[in-house]
Amino acid sequence: MGLQTMSSNQQGEGKSFLKWAGGKTRYADQLAAIAPPSYGRYFEPFMGSAALFFELGHADSSLSDANPELVICFQQVAKDPEKIMALLDEMPNNREFYNAERSKSPEDLSDFDRAARVIYLNKTGFRGLWRVNRKGGFNVPYGAYDRPYYNRSTLLAASAALQSAEIQHRDFEVALKEATSGDWVYLDPPYIPLSQFSDFKRYTAGQFGEEDQRRLASAMLEASSRGVHVTMTNSDTPLALEIFSDFHVARMATRRDINLQSQSRGSWDLVFTNYECSLPMREKATSLVDAGASEDEDLALFSLQQEEATPKPSEVRAWARGVGLEVSARGRIRPEIIAAWRAAQSNGETDS
């Protein structure tokens, strides 16, 4: 089964409505570019903000996560976004209310109240972090941000996109076992820490440690043996390279550090796959080094990403329709369409 897109009643630019630590909103276009040429069902077992799901617009998808509050939030956004927005409108943005909301036990709330609480804490907590203690209590301090809790059009578009998705609270192994030959599973687990002082893995009461990373590698290999397409992102660390050594690997530049003079390891993610692929800009960076135009492939890649960041899908679609090119209302835009847009832009033939 090939790539599917949303039906016409679900059209709109669905995108993430949460700011999630480790989320892939900035890099979803790069990850979409290395999707298998065709696949059946799409699985995202470490859902987070579901950035790649929204980027792909795949009509048959399974989203899941080990964080029950996150799962309930997505389920209720899909069910009735208007009710959630009404609840959010009644929640003041001040430290006293935030601390009271933070201290509540989610199990004592309705599912809609739990969903609104997740969005509220995400938008008003420090840096949008979701962190809990060993007892499962949310422990992120108040962020004192003066900004809306939600964008109405974003939440409605997300709800429309989620109508085609199954959303479940479960372990990643269950999702991988459910995937069948020809399906695609994208995994974005809590990363292996870059240093002994890093701790960005307590999104649930339990931690995601080295044993879980090795369990993930085994589950990926088992799914791969059944013909499932597997893609996984993780930190650029020796341990990640060792644990996932059975897979193809590429390095993807991130924006944690835009300074081109910095070559810190924190500026890269590793992308593991069980099928051969190459991040498009990595190939260009290699060519620049081979041609003597750059002395360092990593710095060349940073430069290319700054110059050739993929444009907003809405901009490309509007231009394509204006010049009579056929382009889908949702989902992945064909590479040749983006290439044509770039050529037109360089010639001053676009509005941007």
N, C-alpha and C positions, 0 to 999 in steps of 0.2 A: 504494500500500500504506500502511495507516495505522500508528499507533504499535503496536509489539509489546512484549510483556513476557515475562519468563522463564517457562519451564514450571514446573509444580508441584515437580519434583524439584530445582529450583534456588532455591526460595524462601528468603528470609532477607535481612537488611539488609546487602547487600554494600556495602562502602565502601573507601576508599583505605587501604592498609596501609603506605604510605610518606609521610614528610613531605618534600614536594618544593618547592624554591624556586619561587615563582610559581604553585604549585598552586591549584586553584579549589575546594577542599573547602568553604571558608566561603561561597562564592558560587554553588555548583552549583545551589541551588534557584532563584536569580534567573535563571540562564542557562537552566535547564529551563523556566522560565515563558515564555521567548520562543522556544521551539522552534517550528518550522513546525507548522501545524495537523495535517498528516500528512506522513509521509516514508517512504521505503523503507529503504535501508541507512543506518546511522550510521557516520561516519568521524571518527576523532580522530587526525590525523597528527602532532601534537605531544603525545604521550601523557602524559608526565610521570607524575603519580600517578593519572591517568585518573578524576579526581573526577566529571566530568560523565557519563562512561560508567556509573559505579556509581550515580549519582543517577537516571539515566534507566531503567536496567534493560532496554535495548532488546535484543530477541532476535537481531538480525542486525547485528553491529557489526564494524568493522575498526579495530584499534588499531595505531599504528606510531610509531616515533621514530628519530631519527638516532643516539641513544646505544645502542650494542650491548649494554652491560651492563644497562641498564634493560630492554631488550627480552627478553634472556635471563632476567632475574629474573621478569618477568611470565609468560613461557612455562613456567618451571619451577614457579612457584606454581600455575599452572593444571594442570600435570601431576601433581605429587605434593607437596602442602603438608606432609604428615607428614614426609617425608624432609628438607625444608628446616628444619622446626622442630627435628628431631633434630640436625641440623648446628649450628644456632644454640645449642642447649642446651650444646654442647661448647665454645663460644667465650667465654672470660672477658672481663669488662669492665675492662680495665686499659690503661694507656698503652703498656706494652711490647708486649702482644699486638696492640693497635690499630696501632701503628707497623709491626709486622711484616706485618700483614694489608694495610695500606695500600701497602706497598712491593712486594707480589706482582704479578706480571704475570698478568692475567686469562687470557691465552691459554694459560698453563701449567696451568690448573685445569679440572676438569670443569664442565659447565653447572650442575649442582646446587651445587657449591662456589662458582661465580661468583654464583649467585643469593643464596646465604646471605651471601656477602661484601658484596653490595650492601645488603642489609637491615641487616647488622651495622654497616657504615660509616655508613649513613644514620641509624641510631639512636644511635650513639656519637660520631659526628663533630660538630664545632662547628656548632650551630644546624641540623643536618640538611642542610647544604649538600652539593651534588655539584658539585665543581669540579675540572677537570683542567688540566694545563699543555699547552704546545704539542706535547709528545711523547705526550700522552694519559695521563700519570701522575696518579693521584689525589693531590691536595695539600691537602686540608682537615685542619687539626689536630684532635687529640683533644679531645672536649668534656667529658669527666668527668661524664657524666650517670648518675645512679643510677635507671634505669628499665628495664623489660623491653624486649627487642628486638622482641617481637611479642605480639599478643593472639590467642590460639588461635581464638576464634570469628570474629574479624575475618578472619584469614588463610583459614580454611575457607570462610567466606561469599564472600570475594573469589575463591577458587578455583572455587567453584560458579558464580559470575556469569561468570567468564572462559571457561567451557566453550563459550559461544555466540559467542565473539569470535575473530576471526583476528588474530594478533599477529605483526607483522613489523618487521624492521629495514630502513628505507628512507627516502628523501627525501620531503618533503611533496609535491613535484610529482608523484611517481608515484602517491600516494594520490589527489590531486585529479583526475588523468587517469583513474583507475579508476572514480571516482564517475560515476553515470549520472543521467539526468533523474529528479527526484523524490527523490533521496538527499539526506541532510543531512551537511554537513562542518563540524565545529567546529574552529577553528584557534586555538591558544594558543601562539604563537611566543615565543622570547626577546624581551623588550620592547625597544623603542627606549629608550636610556638617558635618564633624566630630566635628567642633567647629564653633563658631560665626565668626571666622576670615577666615574660608575657603571660597573660591569663585572659584570653578572650573566648573561653570555651564553656563557661558556665551559663548557658542559656536555659538549662533545666536544672533540677536539683542535683542530678548526677553530672560528672564531668566526662568529656570526650578525650580520652588519653591515648597513649601509644597502643595499648591493647585493642582499643576500638578501631584505630587506624589499620591495624593488621587484620582485624575482623572484616573491615571494609574491603581491603585488598583481596581477601579470600572470596568474599561475596561477589566482587567484580569479576574475578577469574571464573567463578562458577557460572555466572550469567553469560560471560563471554563464550564459554564452552557450549552454550545453548543457542548461539547466534544472535545474542542481544548486543546492540551497539552501546558502548559505554564511554562516557566522557567524565572526567573528574578534575577539579581544580584544587590546588593546595599550595602551601608556602614553598618558596624556593630554598629548601634546606637539604642537607645531606641525608637526613633521616627519611624525608619524603621520597627522595630518589632511590633509597635502599628498599623501603617498604613496597613501593609501586614499580619496581624495576622490571616487571613483566610486561609493562605497557609502553607504547610510544609516548614520547614526552616533548613538549615545546615550551618555551618561555614566553610569557605574555607580559608586556610592560603595563604597569599600573600607574595611577596618579597619586600615589602616596607621597611622592617627591618629584615635582615637575622640574626641579633644577637639573639641567642637562650635565652639570659638572659632577653631580652626585652619582655614584655607582653602588649605593647601598643595596644590600640584598632585599631590603624591604620594598624596593621599587619593582619587584617582579613576582609574578605568580607562575606556578608550573601547571601546565594543562596536559593531563594524561588521557590517552585514548587507546582503544583496542583496534583502531583502524588508522590507516595512514592519512595524515592531513598536515597542513602547514598553515600557520597564521599568515595571511596575505602580506602584511607589512614586514614580517620577519624575512620573507624571501627577498623583498626589495632592499632591506638593510644589508643582507648578505651580498647582494649584487653591487651595492655601493662600495663595500669594502673590497670586493674582488676587482672592481674597476679603479680602485685607488682614490675614490671620491671621499672616503671616510676611513679613518684609522681604527675605529672601534665600532663593532657591530651594534653593541648595546646603545651607544650614544646616537648612532644613525637611526636606530629604531625609535628612540625617544623623539628625535627630530621629525621623523616621518609621521608619527602619531599626532604631533602638534599641527603639522601642515595638512594632514589628510584624514582628520577625524571624520568618521562617517556622519553625514548630515542627518538632521531629523527626518524620519520617514515621511512625515506630513509634507515637508518641503519638496522632497523628491517626487512624491505622488502628485502633488499639485502641478509641478513642472511637467512631469510625464504626460499627464492628461492634457495639459495646455498645448503640447506639441503633437498630440495624437498617438502617444505610445500606450499600449495596453499594460496596466498595472493593477494588481489586486488591491482591494480596499483595506485588507489586513494582512498580517503575516510577513514573511520574509520577502524583501524586494530583490528581484533577480540581479545578480552582479552586473550584467550588461546594462541594466537600466541605471544603476549607480555610476557606472563608467561613463555612460552617455551624459549624465547630469554633470559629472566632473568636467568633461570636455567642454560642455556648453558654458559652465561657470568660468573656466579658464579663458574662454573667448568672449566673456562679458554678455552671454546670451541668457542668463538667468536673472531673477529678481534679487537674489541674495548677493 
